Amino acid sequence: YRLHDWCISRQRYWGPPIPIIHCDACGPVAVPERDLPVLLPEIEDFRPDESGVSPLARHEEWYRAPCPTCGALGRRETDVSDTFLDSAWYLLRYPSTEFADRAFDAARTKQWLPVNSYIGGNEHAVLHLMYSRFITMVLHDLKLLNFEEPFTKFRAHGTIVKDGAKMSKSRGNVVVPDAYINQWGADTFRMYLMFLGPYQEGGDFRDEGIAGVRRFLDKVWGVVGNVGEAGSRKREASLDAAVRKLHQTIHKVSDDIEALRYNTAIAALMEYINTVREATGLAGGETTVPVPRDLVEPLVVMLAPLAPHFAEECWERLGHRESVFAASWPAWDEALAREEQVELVVQVNGRVRGRLQVARGTPQDQAVARALADEAVKKFVGEKPVRKAIYVEDRLVNLVT
C-alpha cells in the first residue's frame, strides 16, 4: 500500500556515508565489513555552496581510497544514506544492541517483535512508518524476518492549538515549557498537557487551565500528609462511599490509561480525591476521621504514570523506601465498585417524564409505586389508569396509559 521505489541517497554532509568505492577497473565495490563503518570526515565547510558539488565531494583527501578488490586508487561514494533509512530499521536493532557481530539476533527479534503499538504524529504515518514497512517487507522476502508488518497498531497523537491555531514558529504561538515548569513544576505542566483533551485529538492550550491541575496535586499532597493522623476511629458511612469510589476509580483509570484516555483518567482521580476529602472532613478544613492508608496508597500508584516525580515524593512521604514504580498496580473489586443506588428513568407513554434514585435490584411493583408517587410523573399520568408497566430493572420504567 503506497510503496514505491525509494531513492535513499542524499547529497549532503550529515548522514551515514554509503559504503561503496568506485573503481575504474572493477566498478562499484562494497567496502569490506572489516572497514565498516565509514565515518564522516571532520570538516568545517559542510554546507552546500554555489558550485553544486556536494560537501563530501569537495574533499578529495576523504573520498580518495584504494579499491578493496585491485588496490588501485578509487573514489568513495560521496552521497550519504537518508536518515529515514536508519530509522526504518532501528526497531530491529533495539532488542539486540549488545550484539556486535549481527544487526539483529533472530531469537531476540522473534521474542520481542513486531512492535505492539506505535504512537506518533500523522507525519510519521506517511514517512517513517511507510519506510519501516518497506524495509521490513524486504527483509521478510529475504527470509531474515518472520513478519511482514513492523507495527501491529499505530495511534496518532492530536494537535495542541493555542489562540485558535496550531502551534508553529511562523505563527509565534509556540509555548516554551521552561517558564511553566519553573512556576508550576514539571509534573503539573505534564499533567495539564494530558488533561487538555483526548490524546488522539489534542486540545486548546490556555494559561488559566494549568492552575486547576496544580490545585488537584495540592489536594493530594494534603491528603497524603493526613494519613493516619489522630481522630475518630469510627468507620463512617462516608468512608464506605470512599471505598466504593476508590474501586470505581481504579477500574476507570486502568481502562483509560490503556486506551490513552489520559484526560478522563485524570478527571476520575480528581473526583476521587474530592470524595476522600469530603469523607474525612479535609474539604471543610478539619479531619474528622484519619485518612485511611488504604484509600491513599492506590491513588499515589495511579498517579505515578501521570506525575512521576510528585508520586515518588508522596510514596516516600508515606514511609516507603522502594520506588513507587516497584509497587503493584492496584486491583479493583467489582462487588465493592458496584453502586447501591441507581438512577431509574421514568417514562409515560414512551416519553421521559422523571428520574428516580432507587436501590439496586428494586422489584417492579415497588419501582412502579415510586414512579406513580413522583410529582413530576403524576402530572402526565393524571386520572388515567395505567394499562401496562414496562420495567427494565435498574434502568427504566415505562407507564402506558
Disulfide bonds with the S-S distance in Angstrom:
none
